[in-house]
Amino acid sequence: MVPPPPLKTPVRRPNYGNIFGRIILVLLLIVVVAAGAWALGALNRRDAAPPGPPPFLVPIQDVQPGSAPPGNAAAPGTRTDPLADWATRVASKTDIPQRALQAYANADLTMQREAPACRISWATLAGIGRVESHHGSIFGAHLQDNGLPSRPIIGVPLNGSAGVRAIQDTDGGRLDGDPTWDRAVGPMQFIPGTWNRWAKRAAGDGQPADPQNIDDAALTAARYLCAGGARDLGTGQGWWSAVMAYNNSVEYGQNVFSGADAYARASAS
C-alpha cells in the first residue's frame, strides 16, 4: 500500500486590511500629537507677545458739504500739557505718529498767532495728512526725527490719464523730478505750482521751505486752507470751502471730515 503523502503546512497570507488599518491609526496619532504641540506652541507665543493696539477706526460720515465742521479737538500744548506730552498722549489714542502730530500742532499754534480768525485745527490738518499720505507713511516710508520721510513722497504724473488732471510741468522738475508733468509731492501732496505760492519754512531758519518736510508741509497747508485769512474754518461753510479748494471732491471732503472728526473726538477723551 502506498503511504499517503505528507500533510502540507498551510501558507498564511497577510491580512492587508489589518495592516492598512494599523498604518492609518498610527498616522492619525501622529497628526493628533503634532496638532496638540502646535496649539500649545501658539498659546505660548500668544501669551509671550502682548497684543498690539487695535487699529484706529475712522467711520466715513455721509455729511453734506457746508453743513458742519468737524468736532472740536483738544488744544495742543497748554501749561499743564506741554506739546511733547500732548503729542505722546494723542498718538497713543490714534494712528498719527508723534512726529506728525507735533507738525500739525505747531502749524495750528502758528496760525492762531498769525491768522486767528481762520480757526484752523490741527485735527483738520491731520485729516488731510491721513488721506494724502497716511501721515508720511505711504509707499513704505516713515517720518524721521528731522521731519523728512525716509524716502521722498512723489505722486503719479499729472498727465491727464484716467482720473488724473493734466498739469504740465511748472518747476522744471526741481521738486518732483519730472520736467514734463507736475506731480504732487511730500506728506501733504502739494502740486509744485501751489507749493511755490504758499510755501513757508516752519523753522524760521532762513532755509527754503521743503514740501517733503512735515513741518513745512503742515504749515503751508494751513496757510493755503486759510487763504490769506479770508476763511473761517470754525464754520461749516468755511471748512468745506477750504477743503474743497484743496481737492474739489465731495468724497474727498467727507473722508477728510471723518478723519478730522475722529481725531478730535479721540483727543478730547
Secondary structure as GFF3:
##gff-version 3
##sequence-region A 1 269
A	DSSP	alpha_helix	16	48	.	.	.	ID=ss1
A	DSSP	alpha_helix	83	93	.	.	.	ID=ss2
A	DSSP	alpha_helix	98	114	.	.	.	ID=ss3
A	DSSP	three_ten_helix	116	118	.	.	.	ID=ss4
A	DSSP	alpha_helix	122	133	.	.	.	ID=ss5
A	DSSP	three_ten_helix	138	140	.	.	.	ID=ss6
A	DSSP	alpha_helix	192	198	.	.	.	ID=ss7
A	DSSP	alpha_helix	214	226	.	.	.	ID=ss8
A	DSSP	three_ten_helix	227	229	.	.	.	ID=ss9
A	DSSP	alpha_helix	236	246	.	.	.	ID=ss10
A	DSSP	alpha_helix	250	268	.	.	.	ID=ss11
###
